[in-house]
Amino acid sequence: MKKLIFPVMGAIIALSLLTGCTRTSYAIHTVDGRTIVSDGKPKESDAGLLGYVDANGVKQQINKQDVKEVSEIPH
């Protein structure tokens, strides 16, 4: 039984590390020429804002009228 615990725990740790590395980033291109990189897909709100998490892990919002395009960044 003890011989089985270590490989199973190793597999669980490996899977949790791999799933953490698969988060997709998005580029938010604004009408004034800026490019904002978000960690994860930005979410639209009913208030006319686009919410995203920036590279520092801080939640931010931008007016949807200021956004020209949102595109996925390939890894």
C-alpha distances in whole Angstrom, upper triangle without the diagonal:
4,5,5,7,10,11,11,13,15,16,17,19,21,22,23,25,26,27,29,31,33,35,39,42,45,49,51,55,58,61,62,60,57,54,51,47,45,41,40,43,46,46,50,51,54,56,57,54,51,48,46,44,45,44,43,41,44,45,49,51,54,57,57,60,60,57,58,55,51,49,45,45,43,40
4,5,5,7,10,10,11,13,15,16,17,19,21,22,23,25,27,28,30,32,34,38,41,44,48,50,54,56,60,61,59,56,52,49,46,44,40,39,42,45,46,49,51,54,56,56,53,50,47,45,42,44,42,41,40,43,44,48,50,53,56,56,59,58,56,57,54,50,48,45,44,42,39
4,6,6,8,9,11,12,13,15,17,18,20,21,22,24,26,27,29,30,33,37,40,43,47,49,53,56,59,60,58,55,51,49,45,43,39,39,41,45,46,49,51,54,56,56,53,50,47,45,42,43,41,41,40,43,44,48,50,53,56,56,59,58,55,56,53,49,47,43,42,40,37
4,6,6,6,9,10,11,13,15,16,17,19,20,22,23,25,27,28,31,34,37,41,44,47,50,53,57,58,56,53,49,47,43,41,37,36,39,42,43,46,48,51,53,53,51,48,45,42,40,41,40,40,38,41,42,45,48,51,53,53,56,55,53,54,50,47,44,41,40,38,35
4,6,5,6,9,10,11,12,14,15,17,18,20,21,23,25,27,29,33,35,39,42,45,48,51,55,56,54,51,47,44,41,39,35,34,37,40,41,44,46,49,51,51,48,45,42,40,37,39,37,37,35,38,39,43,45,48,51,51,54,53,51,52,49,45,43,39,39,37,34
4,5,5,6,9,10,11,12,14,15,17,18,20,21,23,25,28,31,34,38,41,44,47,50,53,54,52,49,45,43,39,37,33,33,36,39,40,44,45,49,50,51,48,45,42,39,36,37,35,35,33,37,38,42,44,47,50,50,53,52,49,51,47,44,42,38,37,35,32
4,5,5,6,9,10,10,12,14,15,16,18,20,21,23,26,29,32,36,39,42,45,48,52,53,51,48,44,42,38,36,32,32,34,38,39,43,44,48,49,49,47,43,41,38,35,37,35,35,33,37,38,41,44,46,49,49,52,51,48,49,46,42,40,36,35,33,30
4,5,5,6,9,10,11,12,14,15,17,19,20,22,24,28,31,34,38,41,44,47,51,52,50,47,43,40,37,34,31,30,32,36,37,40,42,45,47,47,44,41,38,36,34,35,34,34,32,35,36,39,42,44,47,46,50,49,46,47,44,40,38,35,34,32,29
4,5,5,6,9,10,11,12,14,16,17,19,21,23,27,30,33,36,39,43,45,49,50,48,45,41,38,35,33,29,28,31,34,35,39,40,44,45,45,43,40,37,34,31,33,31,31,29,32,33,37,40,42,45,45,48,47,45,46,43,39,37,34,33,31,29
4,5,5,6,9,10,11,12,14,16,17,19,22,25,28,32,35,38,41,44,48,48,46,43,40,37,33,31,28,27,30,33,35,39,40,44,45,45,42,39,36,33,31,32,30,30,28,32,33,36,39,42,45,44,48,46,44,45,42,38,36,32,31,29,26
4,5,5,6,9,10,11,12,14,16,17,20,23,26,30,33,36,39,42,46,47,45,42,38,36,32,30,26,26,28,32,33,37,39,42,44,44,41,38,35,32,30,31,29,30,28,31,32,36,38,40,43,43,46,45,42,43,40,36,34,30,29,27,24
4,5,5,6,9,10,11,13,15,16,18,22,25,28,32,34,38,41,44,46,44,41,37,34,31,28,24,24,26,29,30,34,36,39,41,41,38,35,32,30,27,29,27,28,26,29,30,33,35,38,41,40,44,43,40,41,38,34,32,29,28,27,24
4,5,5,6,9,10,11,13,15,17,21,24,27,30,33,36,39,43,44,42,39,35,32,29,26,23,22,26,29,30,34,35,39,40,40,37,34,31,28,26,27,25,25,23,27,28,31,34,37,40,39,43,42,39,40,37,33,32,28,27,26,23
4,5,5,6,9,10,11,13,16,19,22,26,29,32,35,38,42,43,40,37,34,31,27,26,22,22,25,28,30,33,36,39,40,40,37,34,31,28,26,26,24,25,24,27,28,31,34,36,39,39,42,41,38,39,36,32,30,26,25,23,20
4,5,5,6,9,10,11,14,17,20,24,27,30,33,36,40,41,39,36,32,30,26,24,20,20,22,26,27,31,33,36,38,38,35,32,29,26,24,25,24,25,23,26,27,30,32,34,37,36,40,39,36,37,34,30,28,24,23,22,19
4,5,5,6,9,11,12,16,19,22,26,28,32,35,38,39,37,34,31,28,24,22,18,18,20,24,25,29,31,34,35,35,32,29,26,24,21,23,21,22,20,23,24,27,29,32,35,34,38,37,34,35,32,28,27,23,23,22,19
4,6,5,7,9,11,15,17,21,24,27,30,33,37,38,36,32,29,26,23,21,17,17,20,23,25,29,31,35,36,36,32,29,26,23,21,21,19,20,18,22,23,26,29,31,34,34,37,36,33,34,31,28,26,22,21,20,17
4,5,5,7,10,13,16,20,23,26,29,32,36,37,34,32,28,25,22,20,16,16,19,22,24,28,30,34,35,35,32,28,26,23,21,21,20,21,19,23,24,27,29,31,34,33,36,35,32,33,29,26,23,20,19,17,14
4,5,6,8,11,14,18,21,24,27,30,34,35,33,30,27,24,20,18,14,13,16,19,21,25,27,31,32,32,29,25,23,20,18,20,19,20,18,21,22,24,26,28,31,30,34,33,30,31,27,24,22,18,18,17,14
4,6,7,10,13,16,20,22,26,28,32,33,31,28,24,22,18,16,12,12,15,18,20,24,26,30,31,30,27,24,21,18,16,17,15,16,14,18,19,21,24,26,29,29,32,31,28,29,26,23,21,18,17,16,14
4,6,9,11,15,18,21,24,27,31,32,29,26,23,20,16,15,11,12,15,18,21,24,27,30,32,31,28,24,22,18,16,16,14,16,15,19,20,22,24,26,29,29,32,30,27,28,25,21,19,16,14,13,11
4,6,10,13,16,19,22,26,29,30,28,25,22,20,16,14,11,10,13,16,18,22,25,28,30,29,26,22,20,17,16,17,15,17,16,19,20,22,23,25,28,27,30,29,25,26,23,19,17,13,12,11,9
4,7,10,14,16,20,22,26,27,25,23,19,16,13,11,7,6,9,13,15,19,21,25,26,25,22,19,17,13,12,13,12,15,13,16,16,18,20,21,24,23,26,25,22,23,20,16,14,11,11,11,10
4,7,10,13,16,19,23,24,22,20,16,14,11,9,7,5,7,11,14,17,20,24,25,23,21,17,15,12,12,12,12,15,14,16,16,17,18,19,22,21,24,22,19,20,16,13,11,7,7,8,8
4,7,10,13,16,20,21,19,16,12,10,7,6,5,5,7,9,13,16,19,23,23,22,19,15,14,10,10,10,9,13,12,14,14,15,16,17,19,18,21,19,16,17,14,10,9,6,6,8,9
4,6,10,13,16,18,16,13,10,8,6,5,7,7,6,8,11,14,17,21,21,19,16,12,12,9,10,10,11,14,14,15,14,14,14,14,16,15,18,16,13,13,10,7,6,4,5,9,11
4,6,10,13,14,12,10,6,6,5,6,9,10,9,9,13,15,18,21,21,19,16,13,13,11,12,10,11,15,15,16,15,14,14,13,15,14,16,14,11,11,8,6,5,6,6,10,12
4,6,10,11,10,8,6,5,6,7,11,11,10,9,12,13,16,19,18,15,13,10,11,9,11,11,12,16,16,15,14,12,11,10,12,10,12,10,7,8,6,5,7,9,10,14,16
4,7,8,7,6,5,7,9,11,14,15,14,12,15,15,18,20,20,16,14,12,14,13,15,14,15,18,19,18,17,15,14,11,12,11,11,9,6,6,5,6,8,11,12,15,18
4,5,5,5,6,8,11,13,17,17,16,14,16,15,17,19,18,15,13,12,14,14,16,15,17,19,20,19,18,14,13,9,10,9,9,6,4,5,7,9,12,15,16,19,22
4,6,7,10,12,15,17,20,21,19,17,18,17,19,21,19,16,15,14,17,17,20,18,21,23,24,22,21,17,15,12,11,10,8,6,6,5,9,11,14,18,19,22,25
4,6,9,12,15,17,21,23,21,19,21,20,22,23,21,18,17,16,18,18,20,18,20,22,24,22,21,18,16,13,13,13,11,8,9,9,12,14,16,20,20,23,26
4,7,10,13,16,20,21,20,18,21,20,23,25,23,20,18,17,19,18,20,17,19,21,23,22,21,18,17,14,15,14,13,10,10,9,11,13,14,17,17,21,23
4,7,10,13,17,18,18,16,19,19,21,24,22,19,17,15,16,15,16,14,15,17,19,18,18,15,14,12,14,14,14,10,9,10,11,12,13,16,15,19,21
4,7,10,13,15,15,14,17,18,20,23,22,19,17,14,15,13,14,12,12,15,17,16,16,14,14,12,14,14,15,11,10,10,10,10,10,12,12,15,17
4,6,10,12,12,11,14,15,18,21,20,18,15,12,12,10,10,8,9,12,13,13,13,11,11,10,13,13,15,12,10,11,11,9,11,12,11,15,16
4,7,9,10,10,14,16,19,22,22,19,16,13,12,9,9,6,7,10,11,12,12,11,12,12,15,15,18,15,13,14,12,10,10,10,9,12,13
4,6,7,7,11,13,16,20,20,18,14,11,9,6,5,5,6,9,9,10,9,9,11,12,15,15,18,16,13,15,13,10,10,10,10,13,14
4,7,8,11,15,17,21,21,20,17,13,11,7,5,6,6,9,8,10,10,11,13,15,18,18,21,19,17,18,16,13,12,10,10,13,13
4,6,9,13,16,19,20,19,16,12,10,7,7,9,10,12,10,12,11,12,14,15,18,17,20,19,17,18,15,12,11,9,10,12,13
4,6,10,13,16,18,16,14,10,9,7,9,11,13,15,13,14,12,12,13,14,16,14,18,17,14,16,13,9,9,8,10,13,14
4,7,10,13,14,13,10,6,5,5,8,10,13,15,13,13,10,10,9,10,12,11,14,14,11,14,12,8,10,10,13,16,17
4,7,10,12,11,8,6,5,6,10,13,16,18,15,14,11,11,9,11,12,11,14,15,13,15,13,11,13,13,16,19,21
4,7,8,7,6,5,6,9,13,15,19,20,18,17,13,12,9,10,10,8,12,13,11,14,13,11,14,16,19,22,24
4,5,6,5,6,7,11,14,17,21,22,19,17,14,12,10,10,10,9,13,14,14,17,16,15,18,19,22,25,27
4,5,7,9,11,15,18,21,24,25,23,21,17,16,13,13,11,10,13,15,15,18,18,18,21,22,25,28,31
4,6,9,11,14,18,20,24,24,22,20,16,14,11,11,9,9,11,14,14,18,18,18,22,23,26,29,32
4,7,10,13,17,19,22,24,22,20,16,14,10,9,6,6,8,10,11,14,15,15,19,21,24,27,29
4,6,10,13,15,19,20,18,16,12,10,6,6,5,5,8,9,10,13,14,13,17,19,21,25,27
4,7,10,12,16,17,16,14,11,8,5,5,6,6,9,10,9,12,12,10,14,15,17,21,23
4,7,10,13,14,12,11,7,6,4,7,9,9,13,13,12,15,14,12,15,15,17,21,22
4,6,10,11,9,8,6,5,6,8,11,12,15,14,12,15,14,11,13,13,15,18,19
4,7,8,6,5,4,6,9,11,15,15,19,17,15,18,17,14,15,14,15,18,18
4,5,5,5,6,7,10,11,15,16,19,17,15,18,16,14,15,14,14,17,17
4,6,7,10,10,13,15,19,20,22,20,18,20,18,16,16,15,13,16,15
4,6,9,10,14,16,20,21,24,22,20,23,22,19,19,18,17,20,19
4,7,9,13,16,19,21,24,22,20,23,21,19,19,18,17,20,19
4,6,10,13,17,19,21,20,19,22,21,19,20,19,19,22,22
4,7,11,14,16,19,17,17,20,19,17,19,18,19,22,22
4,7,10,13,15,14,14,17,17,15,17,18,19,22,23
4,7,9,12,11,11,15,15,14,17,18,19,23,24
4,6,9,7,8,12,12,12,15,17,19,23,25
4,5,5,7,11,12,13,17,19,21,25,27
4,5,5,8,10,11,14,17,20,23,26
4,6,8,10,12,16,19,22,25,28
4,7,9,11,15,18,20,23,26
4,6,8,11,14,16,20,23
4,7,10,14,16,19,22
4,6,10,12,16,19
4,7,10,13,16
4,6,9,13
4,6,9
4,6
4
